[in-house]
Every structure is written in C-alpha cells, then in structure tokens.
Amino acid sequence: MAVRPIRTIGDPVLRSVADPVRHFDTPERPELRKLVDDMFETMHDVEGVGLAAPQIGVGLRIFVYDVEGCSGHVINPEINVGTQPQDGSEGCLSVPGMGHPTPRAEHATVHGYDVDGAPVTVEGHGLLARCLQHETDHLNGMLYVDRLRGEAKKEAMRTIRNREYSAVVSDVHGKRSSTIVSGRGSSFGATVTGPQSPAGGVR
C-alpha cells in the first residue's frame, strides 16, 4: 500500500465526471485492489472518513469509506437518497482548512460492486449517509462547497477567492508531502479554520 498525494480545489480532475470501471480484478491482475488499498492508506493517513478516486488523480468511479466502525469500498456506485434532511457540517480533504453546514439527506443507499465485481449495497443514516453522498458527488465532479447555501456559500467563496487561501492549500500540500516521504500520519483531515464541524463531520 502507498499514501498518494491528494488533489485540491483548482485541479481539473475534481471537476470532471469520473469514468465507470469496466474491468474488474483477476488473480493475475489485481490493479483495482491495489488502488483501493492505496485509497484506504491515504484516507487514514490524513484521518479522513471517505475518499474518492478523483481526489488522488484517478478518474474512476470508486470511493472508500470508514465511518463509525463501518468501512468498505464501492465501485460504480448508484445512489438513492431519502427525502428527510439532516443538519450537519462538512469539510473536504480537497478543500483544506474549511468546514461549513452542508444540506444532505438523512438516509442514503448506494448500490455498486467490489473489486471482484460482486454486487455490494451500503445503506446508512446520519454521518454514513452524509459520507455516501459526499463521495458520490466527487465522482460527478462536485465538491461539497457546491451544495452550500446562503451565508455559508458566500463565506466559502470569499475564502476560496482570497489570495491567502492559496497559501493554506500550499502549506497543506507541503505537510502532506512530508507524511508521504516519512510514512507518518497527520491530522489535516480533521482541521478546519472556518465554522467548526461537529465531531465526525465528513471530510
């Protein structure tokens, strides 16, 4: 397994719709399994709870998650969400140093496949549902800031446009690079400088 660099806002891969996976692993060609293992390693290195393949520069419809003891991966996910909303804040490993209240559905179900091509279904409420929605958005070229409304949206856009924000992103890149070289973990996946996310907020 390997920790891979996480792409940040401004990188075109984060605004592109990911391609479906068309070939699954065989014993002779375990490429998908290695990619998923690297995604888990990268996510845990920065203390995130979810990570989509485009966040490490791979334009495929895959995400991994590890939320409150429930972990796994989904390839080519199709998502269905409930009608009841939930309150809560999100941040994102690809939009470092920020966190905002983000509207999401309370319940979500994802159908997809594992690395061997076997069908999988993940159903969740609360934080897990939020994570499933957040990561599926990544596969459709969306970031959580696109979901913000009202003052939260205005504040996020002001922060992103601020020239000082590019310094925050560069600083995070540098610190994450040091963990890739040294193999040490870091806490950047849990760091926000805007309105604080509650414990367990999605990043």
C-alpha positions as CSV (number, residue, x, y, z in Angstrom):
1,M,0.0,0.0,0.0
2,A,1.1,3.6,-0.5
3,V,-0.1,7.1,0.5
4,R,-0.8,9.1,-2.5
5,P,-1.0,12.9,-2.9
6,I,-4.5,14.4,-2.5
7,R,-5.6,16.8,-5.3
8,T,-7.0,20.1,-4.1
9,I,-9.6,22.6,-5.3
10,G,-8.5,24.1,-8.6
11,D,-7.3,20.7,-10.0
12,P,-9.4,19.9,-13.1
13,V,-9.7,16.2,-12.1
14,L,-12.0,17.3,-9.3
15,R,-14.4,18.9,-11.7
16,S,-14.6,16.0,-14.2
17,V,-17.1,13.3,-14.2
18,A,-15.3,10.0,-13.4
19,D,-15.4,7.1,-15.8
20,P,-17.1,3.8,-14.8
21,V,-14.8,0.8,-14.1
22,R,-15.2,-1.6,-17.0
23,H,-12.8,-4.4,-16.0
24,F,-12.6,-6.0,-12.6
25,D,-9.7,-7.8,-10.9
26,T,-8.4,-11.2,-11.7
27,P,-5.8,-13.1,-9.7
28,E,-3.3,-12.2,-12.3
29,R,-4.2,-8.5,-12.5
30,P,-5.1,-7.1,-9.0
31,E,-4.9,-3.5,-10.1
32,L,-8.2,-2.4,-8.6
33,R,-7.4,-4.0,-5.3
34,K,-4.1,-2.1,-5.1
35,L,-5.8,1.2,-5.9
36,V,-8.4,0.6,-3.2
37,D,-5.7,-0.3,-0.7
38,D,-3.8,2.9,-1.6
39,M,-7.0,4.9,-1.2
40,F,-7.6,3.5,2.3
41,E,-4.0,4.1,3.3
42,T,-4.2,7.7,2.0
43,M,-7.6,8.4,3.7
44,H,-6.3,7.0,7.1
45,D,-3.1,9.0,6.8
46,V,-5.0,12.3,6.9
47,E,-7.7,11.0,9.3
48,G,-10.5,11.3,6.8
49,V,-13.7,9.2,6.8
50,G,-14.1,8.9,3.0
51,L,-12.0,9.3,-0.2
52,A,-13.0,9.2,-3.9
53,A,-10.6,8.1,-6.6
54,P,-10.5,11.6,-8.3
55,Q,-9.1,13.0,-5.1
56,I,-5.9,11.1,-5.8
57,G,-6.0,12.0,-9.5
58,V,-7.7,8.8,-10.7
59,G,-10.7,9.5,-12.9
60,L,-12.6,6.3,-12.0
61,R,-15.9,5.8,-10.2
62,I,-14.6,4.4,-6.9
63,F,-14.7,5.5,-3.3
64,V,-13.7,4.2,0.1
65,Y,-15.2,5.0,3.5
66,D,-14.6,4.3,7.2
67,V,-17.4,5.8,9.3
68,E,-18.0,4.9,12.9
69,G,-16.9,1.3,12.5
70,C,-18.4,0.8,9.1
71,S,-15.8,0.6,6.3
72,G,-15.6,-0.6,2.7
73,H,-15.4,0.5,-0.9
74,V,-17.9,0.9,-3.7
75,I,-17.1,0.8,-7.5
76,N,-19.6,2.3,-10.0
77,P,-22.0,3.5,-7.2
78,E,-25.6,4.4,-7.9
79,I,-27.1,6.4,-5.1
80,N,-30.7,6.8,-3.8
81,V,-31.4,9.4,-1.1
82,G,-34.3,9.9,1.2
83,T,-36.5,13.0,1.5
84,Q,-35.8,13.8,5.1
85,P,-33.0,16.3,5.5
86,Q,-30.3,16.2,8.2
87,D,-28.3,19.0,9.8
88,G,-24.5,18.8,10.0
89,S,-21.3,20.3,8.7
90,E,-18.7,19.0,6.3
91,G,-15.2,19.7,5.2
92,C,-13.2,18.1,2.5
93,L,-9.6,16.8,2.1
94,S,-9.6,18.5,-1.3
95,V,-10.8,21.9,0.2
96,P,-8.5,22.0,3.2
97,G,-8.9,24.3,6.2
98,M,-12.6,24.9,5.8
99,G,-15.9,23.5,7.2
100,H,-19.5,24.6,6.7
101,P,-23.1,23.4,7.4
102,T,-24.0,21.4,4.4
103,P,-27.5,20.2,3.5
104,R,-27.8,16.5,3.0
105,A,-30.5,13.8,3.2
106,E,-30.7,11.8,6.4
107,H,-30.8,8.4,4.6
108,A,-28.9,7.1,1.6
109,T,-28.4,3.8,-0.1
110,V,-25.6,3.0,-2.6
111,H,-25.5,0.0,-4.9
112,G,-22.3,-0.9,-6.7
113,Y,-19.6,-3.5,-6.9
114,D,-16.4,-4.6,-5.1
115,V,-13.0,-5.1,-6.7
116,D,-14.0,-8.6,-7.8
117,G,-17.2,-7.4,-9.5
118,A,-19.5,-8.8,-6.8
119,P,-22.6,-6.6,-6.1
120,V,-22.5,-4.6,-2.9
121,T,-25.1,-2.4,-1.1
122,V,-24.3,0.2,1.6
123,E,-27.2,1.8,3.4
124,G,-26.7,4.5,6.1
125,H,-28.3,7.2,8.1
126,G,-26.7,10.3,9.6
127,L,-23.0,10.5,9.2
128,L,-22.7,7.4,7.0
129,A,-25.4,8.8,4.7
130,R,-23.6,12.1,4.5
131,C,-20.4,10.4,3.6
132,L,-22.0,8.3,0.8
133,Q,-23.5,11.5,-0.7
134,H,-20.3,13.5,-0.3
135,E,-18.1,10.8,-2.0
136,T,-20.6,10.2,-4.8
137,D,-20.6,13.9,-5.5
138,H,-16.8,13.7,-6.0
139,L,-17.4,11.1,-8.8
140,N,-19.7,13.6,-10.5
141,G,-17.3,16.5,-10.5
142,M,-18.9,18.2,-7.5
143,L,-17.4,19.5,-4.2
144,Y,-19.3,20.0,-1.0
145,V,-19.0,23.8,-1.4
146,D,-21.3,23.4,-4.4
147,R,-24.0,22.3,-2.0
148,L,-23.8,25.2,0.4
149,R,-26.5,27.8,0.6
150,G,-26.9,31.4,1.9
151,E,-24.2,32.9,4.1
152,A,-22.2,29.6,4.2
153,K,-21.9,29.7,0.4
154,K,-20.8,33.3,0.4
155,E,-18.3,32.8,3.1
156,A,-16.8,29.7,1.4
157,M,-16.5,31.5,-1.9
158,R,-14.9,34.5,-0.2
159,T,-12.4,32.3,1.4
160,I,-11.5,30.4,-1.8
161,R,-11.1,33.6,-3.7
162,N,-8.8,35.1,-1.1
163,R,-5.2,35.1,-2.1
164,E,-4.2,33.9,1.4
165,Y,-6.2,30.7,0.8
166,S,-3.7,29.5,-1.9
167,A,-1.1,29.7,0.9
168,V,-3.2,27.5,3.1
169,V,-3.5,24.9,0.3
170,S,0.2,25.1,-0.4
171,D,1.0,24.6,3.3
172,V,-1.2,21.6,3.5
173,H,0.4,20.2,0.3
174,G,3.8,20.6,1.9
175,K,2.8,18.9,5.2
176,R,1.0,16.1,3.5
177,S,4.1,15.5,1.3
178,S,6.2,15.1,4.4
179,T,4.0,12.3,5.6
180,I,4.2,10.6,2.2
181,V,8.0,10.7,2.5
182,S,8.2,9.8,6.1
183,G,5.3,7.4,6.3
184,R,3.9,9.3,9.4
185,G,0.2,10.1,9.7
186,S,-1.2,13.6,10.2
187,S,-4.3,15.4,11.4
188,F,-5.0,17.6,8.4
189,G,-8.2,15.7,7.5
190,A,-9.6,16.9,10.8
191,T,-8.5,20.6,10.7
192,V,-10.8,23.4,9.8
193,T,-10.4,27.2,10.2
194,G,-13.9,28.2,9.3
195,P,-17.1,27.3,11.2
196,Q,-16.3,24.2,13.1
197,S,-17.7,20.9,12.1
198,P,-19.2,18.8,14.8
199,A,-17.4,15.6,15.9
200,G,-17.4,13.2,13.0
201,G,-18.0,15.8,10.3
202,V,-17.3,14.5,6.8
203,R,-14.0,15.4,5.2
